[in-house]
Amino acid sequence: VGNRDDSNLYINMKLKAAAEIGISANHIKLPNTATEADVLKCIASLNADPAVHGFIVQLPLDSDKPINTEKITNAVAPEKDVDGLSSINAGKLSRGDLGDCFIPCTPKGCMELIRQTGVQVTGKRAVVIGRSKIVGAPMHDLLLWNNATVTTCHSKTSTLAEEVGKADILVVAAGKAEMVKGEWIKPGAIVIDCGINHVPDSTKASGKRVVGDVAYNTAKEKASYITPVPGGVGPMTVAMLMQSTVESAQRFLEKFQPGKWAIQYNQLNLKMPVPSDIEISRSCVPKPIEQVASEVGLLPDEVEPYGQTKAKVQLSALNRLKNQPDGKYVVVTGITPTPLGEGKSTTTVGLVQALGAHLHQNVFACVRQPSQGPTFGIKGGAAGGGYCQVVPMEEFNLHLTGDIHAITAANNLVAAAIDARMFHEMTQSDQALYNRLVPSVNGVRKFSDIQIRRLQKLGINKTDPAALTKEEVNAFVRLDIDPGTITWQRVLDTNDRFLRKITIGQSPTEKGFSRTAQFDITVSSEIMAVLALADGLDDMKRRFGRMVVASSKKGQPVTADDLGVTGALAVLMKDAIKPNLMQTLEGTPVFVHAGPFANIAHGNSSVLADKIALKLVGKDGFVVTEAGFGADIGMEKFFDIKCRYSGLRPHVVVLVATVRALKMHGGGPAVTAGVPLPKEYTEENLQLVANGCSNLNKQIQNARLFGVPVVVAVNAFKTDTKAELALVVQKAKEAGAFDAMECTHWADGGKGALALARAVQRASQAPSNFRFLYNMELPVVDKIRLIAQQVYGARDIELLPEAQEKVTIYTKQGFGNLPICMAKTHLSLSHDPEQKGAPTGFVLPIRDIRASVGAGFLYPLVGTMSTMPGLPTRPCFYDIDLDPVSGGVNGLF
């Protein structure tokens, strides 16, 4: 801290010594304006950095702000306190725990000098002059625990000469020039002089010379050994600092296996019958989120806690870890599900609990953040279930850290900008618009950066607002949006069927400029899809700018950049882009980040969360992420969209199957949410299971299309029989799965997914010849046809007139080389949710095609897609309540 010449000199000596022996050493300089908080923050960062084995705080602290030196030295982690100045290390030294502490470097150097004489310390009489915390006091303790009889003298000692005369070993650290006279010294004594003092000397260019605390010239005649000043204790102090740093690194390596996390796992208290999800979640006491972050190698300044159980992680962590090798990348998907879902989230959590808490692998789960709509509607939460949950589930399922609210605000800002711009263009002349868009401030008119980009897009290379012609002003101010082409809707994170079609602009102040519009649910917003696919702030901002919200009356795409709103969107989303850190019931780490729709968007958690997690787990670790809906939808989009943009390559596909879903595909009765299951699903029926395995076979083939090994997880329910489960395992292996096994993780936690975890480990070592399904340069229709035929089993596709028109428009606008994000039902491989199993020979109708240009895909609509769910007759909110005494949330599931 500060810029003292003497401190800089000492630091440079230490840096030089470190370089000579191969220690990587850095000098962190804080200005003399640094506060105590600044210094403590820096120390906390170094304490947490596993790459730093030791550090010192150079004293004195040269700051013009008041700083408590004791507080600063005690803030250094004892295991990194290579100067040995913290109270913990001093306490251990004082009670003789020499093998479990760091000894201050000067006393340690003095002791080494004494040892080098060959004189045995045991039984000798030692005198230490000085009682400072840095030299005198620790020197006394060190000699004492090396079996000397020690006397400490100081400025108040009245018989100093007499005491010195008794010493076999004399260590002087009084800070007074030549105070110990040669005649005081016992003949043959060992004299260690720690003093550094300046005395006048006219023969020196500086007018002074350095002397110690002992009168060297007379003392050397009586001492058997004596250290000179300078050149005695000083170099030894530096040498001992290097030795302590090496010792610290050795202790670190003994304690921590390279690349292995030192993580505390939570023990589950399994109960039968399995309690409700909220009861299980409440029975777990989560670790403080700062502890979770530290365990996985995140630094304190990379973590922003939101309470005790969740935190944002700074993107700077990815930059710090950029040279680290990635771990193994696993995607969890499923067969075509029933409306009840088949437990992909539960399996994802169970797998990471098995890999982490039971097999002691570095492992991260990366999952989507759920919408609050279903939480209060019919589906409930999405934190997993049973003994495989992200906790606390109420935090996970409700506001989390506000990302979805930020998306709502950003989306609706764009919507407001569209209508406001149309209104102003319809009610003002070109010049009036120009004057308001480029106002004079203090007599100066200036384009904003985003307006310069619009001018460049228009081919107007001018920066002086006064230089534009009337034609250029017209082009600049007129977006000329065609209301019939607006694709951008307002959003809300609540299920509300009455917002599916609305009329806006009915107030008299809007002067009759009304239009029909709608609300979508927030997670369907393109801003959510951008968040999930962006790989940094710059990329997110560029994607925002490219978002197409409508077309002009001349057919040109109108973007968020044209509206001038891109920078504001980035500001609203600057915190949302940071992944959210949570944990599972068994204490393994989880990133919860982004939650795009799995039909009109790609249905996967964020690229950034996956990238950070892959670096944190290291080359032998695992990152397990989940793709929405069945393999034909979420997995295909994971590969062809998410992996294409991220550059990440998957190692294993985990395909979740259930006896229940296979019975449905084998011809069983309809499965309806909220209605008891028919007896076919609760009684053994091997024929239904065997018939339904056609869907399992097809989804295994779909995964293998991409060249990735497939492990089938048969998620066991209590009504399944052993024969049914064994049949599914057999059929999966016959269909080409790398392996298949029954899993009981819902009831047994990670232990119930151990066989699955071991199979995933083996599969991750198998060859993976990952490939995309199609080339981006193919025509739009050909890409759609490839997906329909190879993934869904269709004979062909049929483009309805509106879809054909969109193909022409998007190709002309330059969007034809974007990947395809099919929007179809998740309840069938075909477009008809009633067609179960693995239908073939059908023609897939493409009703319309829309563009999410910012996110980076075209999404063909196969049938009608609802983007605003409604509430059922009896929504979940009937059961949700707050306990006013405990503050706990009741009724979530």
BELMO-V8237 format. One line per field, one symbol per residue. phi: phi as a letter, one per 30 degrees, with the letter a starting at -180 (. if undefined). burial: + if it has 24 or more other ideal C-beta (glycine too) atoms within 12 Angstrom, else -. Layout:
BEGIN
phi: ???
burial: ???
END
This chain:
BEGIN
phi: .ibdddddddddddddddddciddbbccccddcdceddddddddddeddddccaabcdcddcbdcdbdddddddddeedcdddicdddddddddcjdddbacceddeddddddddddidddeidccbccjbdddbedddedddddcidcccccadcddcddddddcddbbccbcibehdddeddddeidcccccdbbcbdaddcddiabcbcdcdddddddcddbbddbdjcdeddddddddddddeddddddddcdeicdcccccddcdbbddddedddeddccddedddedddcjddedcbcdcicbaadcdddddddcecdddddcbccbaddddddicjddddededddddddcchcdabcbbdddddedeccbdidbcjaicbbdbddddddcdhcidddddeddedddddddddddddddcbdedddddddbddchiccbddedddddddddiccbbceddddddddddddcdhddedcdcccdbacbdbddcdbbcciddeddhidcadbaccdeddddddddedcdcldddddddeddeccabddciddccddddiceddddddcdcddddccbbcecjddbccaiadeccdbcibdddddddddddddidccbccbbcdhdddcddededdcdddddidbdcbcccdbbeeddddddjdddcbdicedddecccdaddddddddedeedddddddecicdcccccddcdddceddddddeddddddjdeaaadbbdeccieedcdddddddeddddddbcdbddbddddeeddddddddddcdjddabbcdedddddeddddddjcdcddcbdcbdccadcdcdddcibdbidcddcdabbbcdddjacbdcciccdcbdccddbdedeccacddddidccjdb
burial: ++----+--++-+++-++----+-+----+---+-+--++-+++++++++-++++++++-+++---+-+--+++++++++++++++-+++-++----+--++++++++++++++--+-+-+--+++++++++++++++++++++++-+-+++++-----+--+++-++++++++++++++++-+++--+++++++++-+----------+++++++--+--++-+++++--++++++++++++++-+++--+--------+-+-++-+-+---+--++++++++-++-++++++++++++-+++++--+++++++-++-++--+-++++++++++++++++++++++++++++++++++++++++++++++++++++++++++++++++++++++++++++++++++++++++++-+++++++++-------++--++--------+--++-+++--+-+----+--+----+-+++++++-+-++++++++++++--+----+----------+-+++++++++++++++++++++-++++++++++++++---+++++++++++++++-+++++++++++++++++++++++++++++++++++++++++++++++-+++++++++++++++++++++++++++-+++++++++++++++++++-+--+-----+--++---++-+++++++++++++++++++-++++++++++--+---++-+++++++-+++++++++++++++++++++++-+++-++---+-+-+++-+---+++++++++++++++--+-+---+--++-+++-+-++-++++++++++++++---+++++--+-++++++++++++++++++++-+++++-----+++--+--------+++++
END
